[in-house]
Amino acid sequence: MAAQSQYEELARQLSAIGAVKREMGRILPHDCPPASAGVLTLLDTYGEMRMSRMAELLAIDMSVTSRHVAHVAERGWIEREPDPLDKRSRLLRLTPSGRELLAELTRRSTASLARYLEDWSDADVGRLNELLARLRASFGDCRTRAHHDPSTRTPAG
């Protein structure tokens, strides 16, 4: 087990990661805030889904999810179709223009990371990817747990 001071430093580093996220957010088009990019990414990753599943994956309230979904739908990046199994529900899916935008966002983020990490070796970038994946796995699916139990939140989160 790591020393207490290492966990304290890790907490500081994770808190400071917000600056990296904000900088990465600057590459997004003005009409595509990070939450919209998140909706598109989740639909690309998981395929069509109901609004309730989107809210669960985003780990935010259904009303906030509805606003994010409305934003991307108004721009034609996703469509909302009646669920054939439950006509009261809607299925969300990417449109061709949403896929195009997502491909552009991927190009931009990849180019930005390559620029910022140009002095990193391939091994260093690979190791960072491995460690971040391991960190996420160690936390498991903490999205719903963190929403219902304030004691699981960190000062940075």
C-alpha positions as CSV (number, residue, x, y, z in Angstrom):
1,M,0.0,0.0,0.0
2,A,1.2,3.5,-0.9
3,A,2.2,6.0,1.8
4,Q,-0.3,8.6,3.0
5,S,1.7,11.3,1.4
6,Q,1.4,9.6,-2.0
7,Y,-2.3,9.5,-1.8
8,E,-2.3,13.2,-0.8
9,E,-0.2,14.0,-3.8
10,L,-2.5,11.9,-6.0
11,A,-5.5,13.9,-4.7
12,R,-3.8,17.1,-5.7
13,Q,-2.9,15.9,-9.1
14,L,-6.4,14.6,-9.8
15,S,-7.8,18.0,-8.7
16,A,-5.4,19.8,-11.0
17,I,-6.5,17.6,-14.0
18,G,-9.4,20.1,-14.3
19,A,-7.0,22.5,-16.0
20,V,-6.2,19.8,-18.6
21,K,-9.9,19.1,-19.2
22,R,-10.6,22.9,-19.6
23,E,-7.8,23.2,-22.1
24,M,-9.1,20.2,-24.0
25,G,-12.6,21.8,-24.0
26,R,-11.2,24.9,-25.8
27,I,-10.8,22.8,-29.0
28,L,-14.5,22.2,-29.2
29,P,-16.7,24.3,-31.6
30,H,-18.5,27.1,-29.8
31,D,-21.9,25.3,-30.3
32,C,-20.6,22.0,-28.9
33,P,-19.8,22.3,-25.2
34,P,-18.2,19.4,-23.4
35,A,-21.5,18.0,-22.2
36,S,-22.7,17.8,-25.8
37,A,-19.5,16.1,-26.9
38,G,-20.1,13.7,-24.0
39,V,-23.6,12.8,-25.3
40,L,-22.2,12.2,-28.8
41,T,-19.3,10.1,-27.4
42,L,-21.6,7.9,-25.3
43,L,-24.0,7.2,-28.2
44,D,-21.0,6.3,-30.4
45,T,-19.6,4.0,-27.7
46,Y,-22.8,2.3,-26.5
47,G,-25.1,2.8,-29.5
48,E,-28.7,3.9,-29.3
49,M,-30.2,4.2,-25.9
50,R,-33.0,5.6,-23.8
51,M,-32.7,9.0,-22.0
52,S,-32.6,7.2,-18.7
53,R,-29.5,5.2,-19.7
54,M,-27.9,8.4,-21.0
55,A,-28.5,10.1,-17.6
56,E,-27.0,7.0,-15.8
57,L,-23.9,7.1,-18.0
58,L,-23.5,10.8,-17.6
59,A,-24.1,10.5,-13.9
60,I,-26.3,13.5,-13.9
61,D,-30.0,14.3,-13.2
62,M,-32.6,13.5,-15.8
63,S,-33.6,17.1,-16.3
64,V,-30.0,18.1,-17.0
65,T,-29.6,15.2,-19.4
66,S,-32.8,16.4,-21.2
67,R,-31.2,19.8,-21.7
68,H,-28.0,18.3,-23.1
69,V,-29.9,15.9,-25.4
70,A,-32.2,18.8,-26.6
71,H,-29.1,20.9,-27.4
72,V,-27.5,18.2,-29.6
73,A,-30.9,17.2,-31.2
74,E,-31.6,20.9,-32.1
75,R,-28.3,20.9,-34.1
76,G,-29.2,17.7,-35.9
77,W,-26.4,15.6,-34.3
78,I,-28.8,13.0,-32.8
79,E,-32.3,11.9,-33.4
80,R,-35.0,10.9,-30.9
81,E,-37.2,8.2,-32.2
82,P,-40.1,6.4,-30.4
83,D,-38.9,3.1,-28.7
84,P,-40.7,0.3,-30.5
85,L,-40.9,-1.6,-27.1
86,D,-42.3,1.3,-25.2
87,K,-43.9,4.2,-27.2
88,R,-43.7,6.5,-24.2
89,S,-39.9,6.3,-24.4
90,R,-37.5,7.7,-27.0
91,L,-34.4,6.1,-28.3
92,L,-31.4,8.4,-28.9
93,R,-29.1,7.7,-31.8
94,L,-26.4,9.6,-33.7
95,T,-27.2,11.1,-37.1
96,P,-24.6,11.2,-39.9
97,S,-23.9,14.8,-39.1
98,G,-23.3,13.8,-35.4
99,R,-20.9,11.1,-36.6
100,E,-19.1,13.7,-38.7
101,L,-18.8,16.1,-35.8
102,L,-17.6,13.4,-33.5
103,A,-14.9,12.4,-36.1
104,E,-13.8,16.0,-36.2
105,L,-13.7,16.3,-32.4
106,T,-11.6,13.1,-32.3
107,R,-9.2,14.6,-34.9
108,R,-9.0,17.8,-32.9
109,S,-8.4,16.1,-29.5
110,T,-5.9,13.7,-30.9
111,A,-4.0,16.6,-32.6
112,S,-4.1,18.6,-29.3
113,L,-2.9,15.7,-27.2
114,A,-0.1,15.0,-29.7
115,R,1.0,18.7,-29.5
116,Y,0.9,18.9,-25.7
117,L,2.6,15.5,-25.3
118,E,5.1,15.7,-28.2
119,D,8.0,15.3,-25.8
120,W,6.5,12.1,-24.3
121,S,7.6,8.7,-25.6
122,D,5.1,6.2,-27.0
123,A,5.9,4.1,-23.9
124,D,5.0,7.0,-21.6
125,V,1.7,7.7,-23.3
126,G,0.9,4.0,-23.3
127,R,1.7,3.7,-19.6
128,L,-0.5,6.8,-18.9
129,N,-3.4,5.1,-20.7
130,E,-2.8,1.9,-18.8
131,L,-2.7,3.6,-15.4
132,L,-5.8,5.8,-16.1
133,A,-7.7,2.7,-17.2
134,R,-6.6,0.9,-14.0
135,L,-7.6,3.9,-11.9
136,R,-11.1,3.9,-13.4
137,A,-11.3,0.1,-13.0
138,S,-10.3,0.4,-9.3
139,F,-13.2,2.8,-8.7
140,G,-15.6,0.5,-10.6
141,D,-19.0,1.9,-11.6
142,C,-19.0,4.6,-9.0
143,R,-21.4,7.0,-10.8
144,T,-24.6,6.0,-9.0
145,R,-22.9,5.4,-5.7
146,A,-21.4,8.9,-5.7
147,H,-24.8,10.4,-6.5
148,H,-26.5,8.9,-3.5
149,D,-23.7,8.9,-0.9
150,P,-22.0,12.3,-0.3
151,S,-19.3,10.6,1.8
152,T,-17.9,9.0,-1.4
153,R,-17.1,12.5,-2.9
154,T,-13.7,14.0,-2.7
155,P,-13.1,17.7,-2.1
156,A,-12.2,18.0,-5.8
157,G,-15.2,16.0,-7.0
